[in-house]
Amino acid sequence: MSARAYPLLVPYRPTRPACEDFPRPSELPAILVSLDLPGGLVLMVARRGPADCNHTQRSQDPAAPTDPPVREIVSLALYLAAGAFGVEVGEIRGRSRAVPIVTARHTAWWLLRNCGWTLAWIGGQFGRDHGTILYGLRSLSARLETEPALRTTLEKLRSQFNANLARG
């Protein structure tokens, strides 16, 4: 029986290259986001209740920090990506393979990944496996090398995403 040669795997160490000045998801306060979308639409995202992203027991101390508003962060990434590529949010969450929808979907994943969320967590929010998220991020990364307009769009979206989250 011969041994298979596997590529060297490097353990994941979370970094925040895109969000250095932005707090970790566990450090976020409740947020209220007002976002102007194309066509004169305004999106208001507000915290409706505690979002327990790590399923741990909550402290009874009222001064203790609350869990991050997970739904609001995901919604913000979805609406930014949908607005940038002219698709509906429901289409991003769906299974369509149309290029604009796939690009918007991968962009939403990219926004969340750049702020430190794990592949498994992002996959859980979108009903996908972590390997699907990894594939999408790699394909988006490959497109960035050949499409400068896409790179510019993603940089603008990242700055809008960080600004809207920091505003809260």
C-alpha positions as CSV (number, residue, x, y, z in Angstrom):
1,M,0.0,0.0,0.0
2,S,1.6,3.3,-1.1
3,A,1.3,6.5,0.8
4,R,-0.6,9.3,-0.9
5,A,1.1,12.7,-1.2
6,Y,-1.2,15.4,0.2
7,P,-0.4,19.1,-0.1
8,L,0.8,20.8,3.1
9,L,-2.2,22.1,5.0
10,V,-1.8,25.3,7.0
11,P,-4.1,25.7,10.0
12,Y,-6.6,28.5,9.8
13,R,-5.6,31.5,11.8
14,P,-8.3,34.2,11.7
15,T,-6.9,37.5,10.5
16,R,-8.6,40.8,9.8
17,P,-6.8,42.3,6.9
18,A,-10.0,43.9,5.5
19,C,-11.4,45.0,8.8
20,E,-8.5,46.1,11.0
21,D,-10.4,49.1,12.4
22,F,-13.6,47.1,12.7
23,P,-14.4,45.1,15.9
24,R,-14.8,41.3,15.8
25,P,-18.4,40.1,15.4
26,S,-18.5,39.2,19.1
27,E,-17.6,42.8,20.0
28,L,-20.4,44.4,18.0
29,P,-23.2,46.3,19.7
30,A,-26.8,46.3,18.5
31,I,-27.0,48.2,15.3
32,L,-29.5,50.2,13.3
33,V,-28.5,50.6,9.7
34,S,-30.0,52.9,7.1
35,L,-28.8,52.0,3.7
36,D,-29.8,53.8,0.5
37,L,-30.3,51.2,-2.3
38,P,-30.5,51.8,-6.1
39,G,-33.9,53.0,-7.2
40,G,-34.5,55.3,-4.2
41,L,-35.1,52.4,-1.8
42,V,-34.0,52.7,1.8
43,L,-33.2,49.6,3.8
44,M,-33.6,49.9,7.6
45,V,-32.2,47.0,9.5
46,A,-32.7,47.0,13.3
47,R,-32.1,44.5,16.0
48,R,-35.3,42.8,17.0
49,G,-33.9,40.7,19.9
50,P,-30.8,38.9,21.1
51,A,-29.1,36.9,18.4
52,D,-27.3,33.9,19.9
53,C,-24.7,32.9,17.4
54,N,-22.6,30.7,19.6
55,H,-25.4,29.0,21.5
56,T,-23.8,29.6,24.9
57,Q,-25.6,30.5,28.2
58,R,-26.2,34.2,28.5
59,S,-24.9,36.2,31.4
60,Q,-27.7,37.6,33.7
61,D,-25.6,40.7,34.3
62,P,-27.3,43.6,32.4
63,A,-23.9,45.3,31.9
64,A,-22.5,42.2,30.1
65,P,-22.0,42.6,26.4
66,T,-24.7,41.1,24.2
67,D,-24.2,38.7,21.4
68,P,-23.7,40.1,17.9
69,P,-26.7,40.9,15.8
70,V,-26.1,38.1,13.3
71,R,-29.2,38.5,11.2
72,E,-28.4,42.2,10.7
73,I,-24.8,41.6,9.6
74,V,-25.9,38.9,7.1
75,S,-28.8,41.1,5.8
76,L,-26.4,44.0,5.3
77,A,-24.0,41.8,3.2
78,L,-27.0,40.4,1.2
79,Y,-28.5,43.8,0.4
80,L,-25.2,45.4,-0.5
81,A,-24.4,42.5,-2.9
82,A,-27.9,42.4,-4.3
83,G,-27.9,46.2,-5.0
84,A,-24.4,46.1,-6.6
85,F,-25.3,43.4,-9.0
86,G,-29.0,44.1,-9.6
87,V,-30.4,40.9,-8.3
88,E,-33.0,40.1,-5.6
89,V,-31.9,39.0,-2.1
90,G,-34.0,35.8,-2.5
91,E,-32.1,34.9,-5.6
92,I,-28.8,35.2,-3.7
93,R,-30.1,32.7,-1.2
94,G,-31.5,30.5,-3.9
95,R,-29.8,27.9,-6.1
96,S,-29.6,29.7,-9.4
97,R,-26.4,29.5,-11.4
98,A,-26.9,32.7,-13.4
99,V,-23.7,34.7,-13.5
100,P,-25.0,37.9,-11.9
101,I,-26.7,35.9,-9.1
102,V,-23.6,33.8,-8.5
103,T,-21.4,36.8,-8.4
104,A,-23.6,38.5,-5.9
105,R,-23.8,35.4,-3.8
106,H,-20.0,35.0,-3.7
107,T,-19.7,38.7,-2.9
108,A,-21.9,38.4,0.1
109,W,-19.8,35.4,1.3
110,W,-16.6,37.5,0.6
111,L,-17.9,40.4,2.7
112,L,-18.6,38.1,5.7
113,R,-15.4,36.2,5.3
114,N,-13.3,39.4,5.3
115,C,-14.7,40.3,8.7
116,G,-13.5,37.0,10.3
117,W,-16.5,34.7,10.0
118,T,-15.6,31.0,9.4
119,L,-16.5,29.1,6.3
120,A,-18.8,26.8,8.3
121,W,-20.6,29.7,9.9
122,I,-21.1,31.4,6.5
123,G,-22.3,28.1,5.0
124,G,-24.8,27.7,7.9
125,Q,-26.3,31.1,7.2
126,F,-26.8,30.3,3.5
127,G,-27.7,26.6,3.7
128,R,-24.4,25.6,2.1
129,D,-21.5,23.4,3.0
130,H,-18.2,25.1,4.0
131,G,-16.6,23.6,0.9
132,T,-19.1,25.3,-1.3
133,I,-18.2,28.6,0.4
134,L,-14.5,27.9,-0.1
135,Y,-15.0,27.1,-3.8
136,G,-17.1,30.3,-4.3
137,L,-14.4,32.5,-2.6
138,R,-11.7,30.9,-4.6
139,S,-13.5,31.4,-7.9
140,L,-14.3,35.1,-7.0
141,S,-10.6,35.5,-6.1
142,A,-9.6,34.1,-9.5
143,R,-12.0,36.6,-11.2
144,L,-10.5,39.5,-9.3
145,E,-7.2,38.9,-11.0
146,T,-8.7,39.3,-14.5
147,E,-11.5,41.8,-13.9
148,P,-10.4,45.1,-12.5
149,A,-14.0,46.5,-12.5
150,L,-15.1,43.7,-10.2
151,R,-12.1,44.4,-7.9
152,T,-13.2,48.1,-7.7
153,T,-16.8,47.1,-7.0
154,L,-15.8,44.8,-4.2
155,E,-13.5,47.4,-2.6
156,K,-16.5,49.9,-2.6
157,L,-18.8,47.3,-1.1
158,R,-16.3,46.4,1.6
159,S,-15.9,50.1,2.6
160,Q,-19.7,50.5,2.6
161,F,-20.1,47.3,4.6
162,N,-17.5,48.4,7.2
163,A,-18.9,52.0,7.4
164,N,-22.5,50.8,7.9
165,L,-21.5,48.3,10.6
166,A,-19.2,50.8,12.4
167,R,-22.0,53.4,12.3
168,G,-24.0,51.3,14.8
